[in-house]
Amino acid sequence: MPLYTSTTNTRGLQPDDFGPLVVQPTIDQAVAAKVSRVVTTSASSFRIPVVTADASAAWVAEGDEITPSDPTLAESLSRRRRSAD
């Protein structure tokens, strides 16, 4: 068996071509994927806004001043990690 080859068409040997064939049908059927949002990014971290407390609501009498309130916001930082053997 030769160690070198002159062929330039090696697409069939690359695992990226076969990954979606197996992974995509699994993701399409997964409950977690149906109720979530997939975000593709090349950044090393991803910031997710989180509402920690909603704005308040109350009944007020006619003519009384309505006191405005704002929700409390925070941020969740998700960093890409890699798992390897």
C-alpha positions in Angstrom: 0.0 0.0 0.0 1.5 3.3 -1.0 2.1 5.9 1.7 1.6 8.8 -0.7 -1.2 9.5 -3.1 -1.6 11.9 -6.0 -5.3 12.2 -5.6 -6.7 15.6 -4.6 -10.3 14.5 -3.9 -10.3 13.3 -0.3 -13.6 14.8 0.7 -15.0 11.3 1.5 -12.4 10.7 4.1 -13.1 13.9 6.1 -15.3 13.3 9.2 -17.2 16.6 8.8 -19.1 15.1 5.8 -20.4 12.2 7.9 -21.1 14.0 11.2 -24.3 15.8 10.1 -25.7 12.6 8.6 -25.8 11.1 12.1 -26.1 14.1 14.3 -28.8 16.2 12.5 -31.6 13.5 12.6 -30.8 13.0 16.3 -31.0 16.8 17.0 -34.3 17.0 15.0 -35.9 14.4 17.3 -34.5 15.5 20.6 -36.9 17.2 23.0 -34.2 19.5 24.3 -33.5 20.7 20.8 -37.2 21.4 20.2 -37.5 23.7 23.2 -34.1 25.4 22.9 -32.3 27.8 20.6 -29.1 26.8 18.9 -26.5 29.6 18.6 -23.5 29.1 16.4 -20.5 31.2 17.3 -16.7 31.1 16.9 -16.1 33.3 20.0 -14.6 31.7 23.1 -17.4 33.0 25.3 -21.1 33.8 24.9 -23.1 36.2 27.1 -26.7 35.3 27.8 -29.0 38.0 29.2 -31.1 36.8 32.2 -34.1 38.4 33.9 -33.7 37.7 37.6 -36.7 39.7 38.8 -39.7 40.9 36.8 -41.1 44.4 36.8 -43.8 44.7 39.5 -47.5 45.2 38.7 -50.2 46.4 41.0 -53.8 47.7 40.8 -54.0 51.4 41.4 -57.0 53.6 42.0 -58.3 55.9 39.3 -56.2 59.0 39.2 -53.4 57.7 41.4 -49.9 57.9 40.2 -48.5 54.7 38.6 -45.1 53.9 40.0 -42.9 52.5 37.3 -40.6 49.7 37.9 -37.9 48.0 35.9 -36.9 44.3 35.8 -33.7 43.2 37.3 -31.3 42.0 34.7 -28.1 39.9 35.0 -25.8 38.1 32.6 -24.8 34.5 32.3 -21.4 33.9 30.7 -21.0 30.6 28.9 -17.4 29.7 27.9 -16.6 27.1 25.3 -15.0 24.0 26.7 -13.5 21.0 25.1 -13.6 17.5 26.2 -10.9 15.1 25.0 -9.5 11.7 25.9 
